[in-house]
Amino acid sequence: MILYLDCFSGISGDMFLGALLDLVIDEEEFIKQ
């Protein structure tokens, strides 16, 4: 899997984490890891 981010104007940590959580199937498993 490849994730490409085009952050031409920047991205904050909470925005990035929220975007990742939208992509994963099981949020609880992601949080455990």
C-alpha positions as CSV (number, residue, x, y, z in Angstrom):
1,M,0.0,0.0,0.0
2,I,1.2,3.5,-0.8
3,L,-0.1,6.7,0.7
4,Y,0.7,9.9,-1.1
5,L,0.2,13.2,0.7
6,D,0.3,16.5,-1.2
7,C,0.6,19.0,1.7
8,F,1.4,22.1,-0.2
9,S,0.1,24.3,2.6
10,G,1.0,22.1,5.5
11,I,-1.0,19.7,7.7
12,S,-1.4,19.5,11.5
13,G,-0.9,16.4,13.5
14,D,-4.6,16.0,14.4
15,M,-5.7,16.5,10.8
16,F,-3.3,13.8,9.7
17,L,-4.4,11.4,12.4
18,G,-8.1,12.0,11.5
19,A,-7.4,11.4,7.8
20,L,-5.6,8.1,8.7
21,L,-8.4,7.0,11.0
22,D,-10.9,7.5,8.1
23,L,-8.8,5.2,5.9
24,V,-8.4,2.2,8.3
25,I,-11.0,-0.5,8.7
26,D,-10.7,-1.1,12.4
27,E,-9.9,2.1,14.4
28,E,-9.4,0.2,17.7
29,E,-6.8,-2.0,16.2
30,F,-5.0,1.0,14.7
31,I,-5.1,2.8,18.1
32,K,-3.6,-0.4,19.8
33,Q,-0.7,-0.4,17.5
